[in-house]
């Protein structure tokens, strides 16, 4: 019920009271998929505001290496294709460049276009490095990506909270068995049929409540009264850290899982290039500030490098830039290894996350339970009550 179903399922008689709520009038959606917008936004906010210095991270990228790799991976072909589709270069120039691409023989025209295109890339990357969030809308792109692939955020929380999720199951199994034995003993001396349903509801409620509380509380280590600390120190050869929520005791392990997942599947070079060249449009937008910023950046760079060569005036340049952005998506895969190596996102995220306070680290996983904690507990009680009621037919 935390992760499934990915989409709301139920009887479409009345819609849910509010978007993002997992429980509908006649249906359910997994808590994490239902709250993907809020949770995805919170993850990005924590990442860019607390864990990494975005400008410093982007500043490690070498624009000269990226320009060279794009040239080696068909930058000239992308420029010629875009210009031919938009009719923004003289036909003779396009013919000459296509001849070079087909034969492999470099000419004065192809050399000139390659040099100009490489310079445009270097200028654009330098500008992006100075103001990365202006041209790379991380929050909007991540939320849009997670909304389209809700299984991604489910996988993230399942990996980071693997032990805690298993703990919930174990508490339900063994805690339910223990409480069930108590109920069985009571049944021997007092056995109204309704007590089975009531006992089942109590078992479901208590086990879910205990599991959720023990996972995240106490946030800070609690060693108890002095006499308890003294007794433990006498019998233990190691320094006892005290009681703490189970999730909080795994901060180092979770930091490794979180940083690996974020760097490989959420903020990978592929996703970052996509966010820059083709940022998402949300809420019915026809254009966005980030799209305009990247468009104007490329237009300015092309104008300064090859303005006299562009046909069609400002409108022609706009058409060329729009098409070139899409063509570049075919070239940027060649830069992925360099970008990943220079950003060092996994190492930086991991180190920063290990250094979070217990109170801040608790917010990584707890929100997926917290918002609907009461709902989960009540549903556990309801399911336990139904199981108990089912037993009445055997007595």
RADA-V319674 format. One record per backbone hydrogen bond with DSSP energy under -0.5 kcal/mol. CO is the residue of the C=O (numbers start at 1). NH is the residue of the N-H. E is the energy in kcal/mol with one decimal. If there is no record, write none. Layout:
CO:NH:E / CO:NH:E
This chain:
1:31:-1.4 / 2:32:-2.6 / 5:30:-2.5 / 9:28:-2.5 / 10:12:-0.6 / 11:13:-2.3 / 11:14:-0.7 / 18:21:-1.7 / 20:22:-0.5 / 22:24:-0.6 / 22:29:-1.4 / 24:27:-0.6 / 26:11:-2.6 / 27:24:-2.2 / 28:9:-2.1 / 30:34:-2.4 / 31:35:-1.6 / 33:36:-1.1 / 35:39:-2.8 / 36:40:-2.6 / 37:41:-2.0 / 38:42:-2.2 / 39:43:-2.3 / 40:44:-2.0 / 41:45:-2.5 / 42:46:-2.5 / 43:47:-2.3 / 44:48:-2.9 / 45:49:-2.1 / 46:50:-1.9 / 46:51:-1.3 / 47:51:-0.7 / 47:52:-2.0 / 52:54:-0.8 / 53:57:-2.7 / 54:58:-2.8 / 55:59:-1.8 / 57:60:-1.3 / 58:61:-1.6 / 61:63:-0.7 / 62:66:-2.1 / 63:67:-2.4 / 64:68:-2.2 / 65:69:-2.7 / 66:70:-2.4 / 67:71:-2.3 / 68:72:-2.4 / 69:73:-0.9 / 70:75:-1.6 / 71:74:-1.3 / 74:78:-2.1 / 75:79:-2.3 / 76:80:-2.7 / 77:81:-2.6 / 78:82:-2.5 / 79:83:-2.5 / 80:84:-2.6 / 81:85:-2.3 / 82:86:-1.9 / 83:87:-1.0 / 83:88:-1.8 / 83:89:-0.5 / 88:311:-2.7 / 90:93:-0.7 / 90:94:-2.0 / 91:95:-2.6 / 92:96:-2.3 / 93:97:-2.4 / 94:98:-2.7 / 95:99:-2.2 / 96:100:-1.8 / 97:101:-2.1 / 98:102:-2.3 / 99:103:-2.4 / 100:104:-2.4 / 104:106:-0.6 / 107:111:-2.7 / 108:112:-2.1 / 109:113:-2.7 / 110:114:-2.4 / 111:115:-2.3 / 112:116:-2.6 / 113:117:-2.8 / 114:118:-2.5 / 115:119:-2.1 / 116:120:-2.2 / 117:121:-2.1 / 118:122:-2.2 / 119:123:-2.4 / 120:124:-2.4 / 121:125:-2.7 / 122:126:-2.2 / 123:127:-1.9 / 124:128:-2.3 / 125:129:-2.4 / 126:130:-1.1 / 127:131:-1.5 / 131:134:-1.0 / 131:135:-1.0 / 132:135:-0.5 / 132:136:-2.2 / 136:138:-2.0 / 137:141:-2.5 / 138:142:-2.9 / 139:143:-2.4 / 140:144:-2.1 / 141:145:-2.4 / 142:146:-2.8 / 143:147:-2.2 / 144:148:-1.5 / 145:149:-1.8 / 149:152:-2.1 / 149:153:-0.6 / 150:154:-1.5 / 151:155:-2.4 / 152:156:-2.2 / 153:157:-2.1 / 154:158:-2.3 / 155:159:-2.3 / 156:160:-2.4 / 157:161:-2.4 / 159:162:-0.9 / 161:165:-2.8 / 162:166:-1.9 / 163:167:-1.9 / 164:168:-1.9 / 165:169:-1.6 / 166:170:-2.4 / 167:171:-2.9 / 168:172:-2.2 / 169:173:-2.3 / 170:174:-2.9 / 170:175:-0.6 / 171:175:-1.7 / 171:176:-0.7 / 172:176:-0.8 / 173:177:-1.9 / 174:178:-2.4 / 175:179:-2.5 / 176:180:-2.2 / 177:181:-1.9 / 178:182:-1.7 / 179:183:-2.3 / 180:184:-2.3 / 181:185:-2.2 / 182:186:-2.1 / 183:187:-1.9 / 184:188:-1.0 / 185:188:-0.6 / 185:189:-0.6 / 186:189:-1.0 / 186:190:-2.1 / 192:195:-1.5 / 193:196:-1.3 / 193:197:-0.8 / 194:198:-2.4 / 195:199:-3.1 / 196:200:-2.4 / 197:201:-2.3 / 198:202:-2.2 / 199:203:-2.6 / 200:204:-2.5 / 201:205:-2.4 / 202:206:-2.9 / 203:207:-2.4 / 204:208:-1.6 / 205:209:-2.3 / 206:210:-2.8 / 207:211:-2.2 / 208:212:-2.2 / 209:213:-2.1 / 210:214:-2.7 / 211:215:-1.4 / 212:216:-0.9 / 213:216:-0.6 / 213:217:-1.7 / 214:246:-1.8 / 215:247:-2.3 / 215:248:-0.6 / 218:245:-2.7 / 221:223:-0.5 / 222:243:-3.2 / 225:228:-0.5 / 225:229:-2.0 / 226:230:-2.8 / 227:231:-2.1 / 228:232:-2.5 / 229:233:-2.5 / 230:234:-1.6 / 231:235:-1.4 / 232:236:-1.6 / 238:240:-0.7 / 243:222:-3.0 / 245:249:-1.2 / 247:250:-1.3 / 248:251:-0.9 / 250:254:-2.9 / 251:255:-2.2 / 252:256:-1.6 / 253:257:-1.9 / 254:258:-3.1 / 255:259:-2.4 / 256:260:-2.0 / 257:261:-2.3 / 258:262:-2.8 / 259:263:-2.2 / 260:264:-1.6 / 261:265:-2.8 / 261:266:-0.8 / 262:266:-1.0 / 262:267:-3.8 / 268:272:-2.4 / 269:273:-2.6 / 270:274:-2.0 / 271:275:-2.1 / 272:276:-1.6 / 273:277:-2.9 / 274:278:-2.4 / 275:137:-0.5 / 282:285:-1.4 / 288:292:-2.4 / 289:293:-2.3 / 290:294:-2.4 / 291:295:-2.5 / 292:296:-2.9 / 293:297:-2.2 / 294:298:-2.5 / 295:299:-2.5 / 296:300:-2.6 / 297:301:-2.1 / 298:302:-2.8 / 299:303:-2.7 / 300:304:-2.2 / 301:305:-1.5 / 302:306:-3.5 / 303:307:-1.4 / 306:309:-1.3 / 306:310:-0.7 / 307:310:-1.3 / 312:315:-0.6 / 312:316:-1.5 / 313:317:-2.3 / 314:318:-2.2 / 315:319:-2.1 / 316:320:-2.5 / 317:321:-2.6 / 318:322:-2.3 / 319:323:-2.1 / 320:324:-2.8 / 321:325:-2.3 / 322:326:-1.0 / 323:327:-2.0 / 324:328:-2.5 / 325:329:-0.7 / 326:329:-0.5 / 327:330:-1.8 / 328:331:-1.4 / 328:332:-2.1 / 331:334:-1.6 / 332:335:-2.4 / 332:336:-0.5 / 333:336:-1.2 / 335:339:-2.7 / 336:340:-2.8 / 337:341:-2.4 / 338:342:-2.5 / 339:343:-2.6 / 340:344:-1.6 / 344:348:-2.2 / 345:349:-3.0 / 346:350:-2.2 / 347:351:-2.3 / 348:352:-2.2 / 349:353:-2.6 / 350:354:-2.1 / 351:355:-0.9 / 353:356:-1.3 / 357:361:-2.9 / 358:362:-2.1 / 360:363:-0.9 / 361:364:-2.1 / 362:365:-0.5 / 362:366:-1.8 / 365:368:-1.6 / 366:369:-1.8 / 366:370:-3.0 / 367:371:-1.3 / 369:372:-0.6 / 370:373:-1.4 / 372:376:-2.5 / 373:377:-2.4 / 374:378:-2.8 / 375:379:-2.5 / 376:380:-2.3 / 377:381:-2.2 / 378:382:-2.7 / 379:383:-2.9 / 380:384:-2.1 / 381:385:-2.4 / 382:386:-2.3 / 383:387:-2.3 / 384:388:-2.4 / 385:389:-2.6 / 386:390:-2.2 / 387:391:-1.0 / 388:391:-0.6 / 388:392:-0.6 / 389:392:-1.1 / 390:393:-0.9 / 391:394:-2.0 / 392:395:-1.3
